[in-house]
Amino acid sequence: MNKKILILLIVLAIAATGIALFLNKKLTPPPAGQTPEEDKKPASNLSPLNAKYLVETQLLELQNGKAESINPYGAQKQTTEVWDQPIAGDLNSDGQTDYALVLKQQTANDPAVYYYVAIALVDEPKNLIVGSNAVPLDEGIKIENISIVNQAVRVNYLTRKITGDEVEKEPTIPVSKSYILDGAMLKELTQKRANAQAEAACTDNRGEWNKNADECKGLDKNWCQSHGGNFESGVCKF
């Protein structure tokens, strides 16, 4: 087996095991006679800016939203940092505040900037925060916004138009993608499932969903924008 592939499989297994153990701990009751963790004072220092994330083949630990490492393919210094601010919301139905975020990564002497989406799961009573695998978005894009829609992470961004061998300098083509925690890994949703998440969020808030146009009526602009939609003429479009 190719050595690089073997290393990647090992790192992926470690990251998946970490999240699986995290989820298992949340479901395991304390031994008889032991004080339940939920009765302890929750930690207030858990931050997605200080968590570990699996980016490509590297498990990177952020400190104040930033990590410096060596590019495994070119032996050059690379910087990984959080784009803008993480978005808070419950991503695994435990009633606690988790986070969704976009990471951007750049290698020294290389103008290309690569973007990834990731999440961080929080368990305050156990003083745990676990970052996920980072799913690649694209290079040279412009992030518009990130939101949480019914436990799915939605990222809206602009990408560059490609015509034959020509690539536009500036990103102008709108793209919307959604991601969800599947087992112990963050994965991209199909457009059909992403629309189903948006529909559920709309109707749960007493909005009216139009399946033919993938839009929600009856909810205000603030709700629309916080859920990754575009508010036009009184309608939230996804």
FIVO-92699 format. One record per residue (C-alpha): residue number from 1; x, y, z; residue in three letters. Coordinates in steps of 0.05 Angstrom, whole numbers, padded with zeros to 5 digits. Example, Ala and Ser with C-alpha at 12.3 -4.5 7.8 and 13.67 -1.06 7.14 Angstrom:
(1, (00246, -00090, 00156), ALA)
(2, (00273, -00021, 00143), SER)
***
This chain:
(1, (00000, 00000, 00000), MET)
(2, (00025, 00070, -00017), ASN)
(3, (00058, 00101, 00045), LYS)
(4, (00020, 00167, 00040), LYS)
(5, (-00047, 00131, 00035), ILE)
(6, (-00029, 00089, 00096), LEU)
(7, (-00011, 00151, 00136), ILE)
(8, (-00077, 00185, 00115), LEU)
(9, (-00117, 00123, 00136), LEU)
(10, (-00083, 00123, 00204), ILE)
(11, (-00096, 00197, 00216), VAL)
(12, (-00168, 00190, 00194), LEU)
(13, (-00178, 00131, 00241), ALA)
(14, (-00150, 00171, 00299), ILE)
(15, (-00196, 00231, 00285), ALA)
(16, (-00257, 00187, 00276), ALA)
(17, (-00241, 00148, 00340), THR)
(18, (-00235, 00214, 00378), GLY)
(19, (-00304, 00237, 00358), ILE)
(20, (-00334, 00168, 00368), ALA)
(21, (-00306, 00165, 00439), LEU)
(22, (-00332, 00235, 00451), PHE)
(23, (-00402, 00216, 00428), LEU)
(24, (-00399, 00150, 00468), ASN)
(25, (-00380, 00187, 00532), LYS)
(26, (-00441, 00231, 00525), LYS)
(27, (-00486, 00170, 00523), LEU)
(28, (-00454, 00129, 00579), THR)
(29, (-00485, 00139, 00648), PRO)
(30, (-00438, 00148, 00709), PRO)
(31, (-00424, 00087, 00753), PRO)
(32, (-00470, 00075, 00812), ALA)
(33, (-00456, 00122, 00870), GLY)
(34, (-00417, 00171, 00826), GLN)
(35, (-00441, 00242, 00820), THR)
(36, (-00470, 00254, 00750), PRO)
(37, (-00425, 00297, 00706), GLU)
(38, (-00486, 00340, 00690), GLU)
(39, (-00487, 00364, 00763), ASP)
(40, (-00417, 00392, 00759), LYS)
(41, (-00405, 00465, 00741), LYS)
(42, (-00399, 00471, 00665), PRO)
(43, (-00332, 00494, 00637), ALA)
(44, (-00332, 00563, 00607), SER)
(45, (-00264, 00560, 00570), ASN)
(46, (-00284, 00513, 00513), LEU)
(47, (-00272, 00547, 00447), SER)
(48, (-00270, 00523, 00374), PRO)
(49, (-00210, 00570, 00367), LEU)
(50, (-00170, 00523, 00411), ASN)
(51, (-00190, 00455, 00384), ALA)
(52, (-00157, 00402, 00340), LYS)
(53, (-00180, 00391, 00268), TYR)
(54, (-00160, 00340, 00215), LEU)
(55, (-00140, 00381, 00154), VAL)
(56, (-00120, 00336, 00096), GLU)
(57, (-00068, 00289, 00128), THR)
(58, (-00051, 00332, 00188), GLN)
(59, (-00083, 00336, 00256), LEU)
(60, (-00075, 00410, 00272), LEU)
(61, (-00085, 00442, 00340), GLU)
(62, (-00108, 00514, 00336), LEU)
(63, (-00087, 00566, 00388), GLN)
(64, (-00130, 00629, 00387), ASN)
(65, (-00156, 00608, 00319), GLY)
(66, (-00089, 00595, 00285), LYS)
(67, (-00039, 00539, 00274), ALA)
(68, (00029, 00538, 00239), GLU)
(69, (00057, 00474, 00210), SER)
(70, (00099, 00446, 00154), ILE)
(71, (00066, 00427, 00088), ASN)
(72, (00076, 00352, 00084), PRO)
(73, (00085, 00355, 00008), TYR)
(74, (00133, 00413, 00000), GLY)
(75, (00168, 00423, 00067), ALA)
(76, (00144, 00495, 00068), GLN)
(77, (00114, 00531, 00127), LYS)
(78, (00038, 00535, 00123), GLN)
(79, (-00013, 00574, 00164), THR)
(80, (-00083, 00550, 00180), THR)
(81, (-00132, 00598, 00213), GLU)
(82, (-00206, 00609, 00224), VAL)
(83, (-00242, 00652, 00173), TRP)
(84, (-00284, 00706, 00207), ASP)
(85, (-00320, 00678, 00268), GLN)
(86, (-00348, 00608, 00285), PRO)
(87, (-00424, 00600, 00285), ILE)
(88, (-00457, 00571, 00347), ALA)
(89, (-00513, 00519, 00347), GLY)
(90, (-00531, 00448, 00369), ASP)
(91, (-00503, 00400, 00317), LEU)
(92, (-00515, 00332, 00352), ASN)
(93, (-00581, 00338, 00389), SER)
(94, (-00552, 00342, 00459), ASP)
(95, (-00578, 00411, 00476), GLY)
(96, (-00508, 00441, 00481), GLN)
(97, (-00475, 00495, 00439), THR)
(98, (-00430, 00467, 00385), ASP)
(99, (-00394, 00507, 00330), TYR)
(100, (-00387, 00508, 00255), ALA)
(101, (-00330, 00545, 00222), LEU)
(102, (-00290, 00555, 00159), VAL)
(103, (-00214, 00545, 00159), LEU)
(104, (-00167, 00576, 00109), LYS)
(105, (-00098, 00550, 00095), GLN)
(106, (-00039, 00580, 00058), GLN)
(107, (00032, 00556, 00046), THR)
(108, (00091, 00603, 00046), ALA)
(109, (00112, 00628, -00024), ASN)
(110, (00046, 00603, -00053), ASP)
(111, (-00010, 00654, -00067), PRO)
(112, (-00064, 00600, -00067), ALA)
(113, (-00112, 00600, -00007), VAL)
(114, (-00151, 00536, 00007), TYR)
(115, (-00216, 00535, 00047), TYR)
(116, (-00247, 00480, 00089), TYR)
(117, (-00310, 00472, 00131), VAL)
(118, (-00307, 00438, 00199), ALA)
(119, (-00346, 00432, 00265), ILE)
(120, (-00328, 00428, 00338), ALA)
(121, (-00372, 00388, 00387), LEU)
(122, (-00377, 00411, 00459), VAL)
(123, (-00390, 00374, 00523), ASP)
(124, (-00386, 00426, 00579), GLU)
(125, (-00397, 00379, 00639), PRO)
(126, (-00338, 00337, 00616), LYS)
(127, (-00296, 00397, 00595), ASN)
(128, (-00289, 00370, 00524), LEU)
(129, (-00286, 00402, 00456), ILE)
(130, (-00271, 00358, 00396), VAL)
(131, (-00258, 00385, 00326), GLY)
(132, (-00278, 00345, 00264), SER)
(133, (-00246, 00328, 00198), ASN)
(134, (-00242, 00390, 00154), ALA)
(135, (-00279, 00381, 00088), VAL)
(136, (-00247, 00418, 00028), PRO)
(137, (-00288, 00473, -00004), LEU)
(138, (-00243, 00501, -00059), ASP)
(139, (-00185, 00546, -00074), GLU)
(140, (-00190, 00620, -00093), GLY)
(141, (-00262, 00627, -00069), ILE)
(142, (-00297, 00683, -00030), LYS)
(143, (-00337, 00660, 00030), ILE)
(144, (-00403, 00696, 00036), GLU)
(145, (-00430, 00666, 00100), ASN)
(146, (-00436, 00603, 00142), ILE)
(147, (-00498, 00582, 00181), SER)
(148, (-00530, 00523, 00217), ILE)
(149, (-00595, 00498, 00187), VAL)
(150, (-00630, 00444, 00227), ASN)
(151, (-00563, 00414, 00249), GLN)
(152, (-00533, 00419, 00180), ALA)
(153, (-00476, 00468, 00165), VAL)
(154, (-00490, 00511, 00104), ARG)
(155, (-00435, 00550, 00069), VAL)
(156, (-00449, 00602, 00015), ASN)
(157, (-00391, 00625, -00027), TYR)
(158, (-00370, 00652, -00094), LEU)
(159, (-00324, 00613, -00140), THR)
(160, (-00288, 00631, -00204), ARG)
(161, (-00319, 00619, -00272), LYS)
(162, (-00282, 00569, -00316), ILE)
(163, (-00289, 00573, -00392), THR)
(164, (-00248, 00521, -00427), GLY)
(165, (-00176, 00532, -00403), ASP)
(166, (-00192, 00603, -00379), GLU)
(167, (-00205, 00617, -00306), VAL)
(168, (-00233, 00684, -00284), GLU)
(169, (-00190, 00724, -00235), LYS)
(170, (-00246, 00742, -00188), GLU)
(171, (-00299, 00694, -00159), PRO)
(172, (-00369, 00711, -00184), THR)
(173, (-00408, 00646, -00188), ILE)
(174, (-00451, 00633, -00126), PRO)
(175, (-00446, 00563, -00094), VAL)
(176, (-00484, 00536, -00034), SER)
(177, (-00464, 00471, 00000), LYS)
(178, (-00487, 00436, 00063), SER)
(179, (-00452, 00388, 00110), TYR)
(180, (-00475, 00344, 00168), ILE)
(181, (-00443, 00299, 00221), LEU)
(182, (-00451, 00228, 00196), ASP)
(183, (-00427, 00180, 00249), GLY)
(184, (-00360, 00208, 00269), ALA)
(185, (-00345, 00246, 00204), MET)
(186, (-00369, 00311, 00174), LEU)
(187, (-00395, 00297, 00104), LYS)
(188, (-00427, 00337, 00047), GLU)
(189, (-00502, 00331, 00037), LEU)
(190, (-00534, 00321, -00030), THR)
(191, (-00574, 00381, -00054), GLN)
(192, (-00638, 00342, -00042), LYS)
(193, (-00620, 00329, 00031), ARG)
(194, (-00596, 00400, 00040), ALA)
(195, (-00663, 00426, 00015), ASN)
(196, (-00698, 00378, 00063), ALA)
(197, (-00659, 00408, 00121), GLN)
(198, (-00679, 00478, 00099), ALA)
(199, (-00752, 00457, 00091), GLU)
(200, (-00753, 00428, 00162), ALA)
(201, (-00723, 00491, 00191), ALA)
(202, (-00775, 00533, 00153), CYS)
(203, (-00836, 00493, 00175), THR)
(204, (-00810, 00483, 00246), ASP)
(205, (-00812, 00559, 00252), ASN)
(206, (-00883, 00562, 00222), ARG)
(207, (-00860, 00584, 00154), GLY)
(208, (-00891, 00561, 00088), GLU)
(209, (-00844, 00520, 00043), TRP)
(210, (-00848, 00522, -00032), ASN)
(211, (-00817, 00457, -00058), LYS)
(212, (-00817, 00479, -00131), ASN)
(213, (-00774, 00540, -00116), ALA)
(214, (-00737, 00518, -00052), ASP)
(215, (-00760, 00580, -00015), GLU)
(216, (-00793, 00597, 00051), CYS)
(217, (-00849, 00647, 00061), LYS)
(218, (-00874, 00679, 00125), GLY)
(219, (-00808, 00688, 00161), LEU)
(220, (-00767, 00752, 00169), ASP)
(221, (-00701, 00774, 00139), LYS)
(222, (-00661, 00761, 00203), ASN)
(223, (-00684, 00689, 00205), TRP)
(224, (-00669, 00679, 00132), CYS)
(225, (-00599, 00707, 00134), GLN)
(226, (-00581, 00668, 00198), SER)
(227, (-00601, 00604, 00162), HIS)
(228, (-00560, 00617, 00099), GLY)
(229, (-00617, 00640, 00054), GLY)
(230, (-00624, 00701, 00010), ASN)
(231, (-00682, 00746, 00029), PHE)
(232, (-00716, 00776, -00033), GLU)
(233, (-00785, 00807, -00039), SER)
(234, (-00808, 00779, 00028), GLY)
(235, (-00785, 00708, 00011), VAL)
(236, (-00725, 00669, 00037), CYS)
(237, (-00692, 00633, -00021), LYS)
(238, (-00645, 00573, -00012), PHE)
***
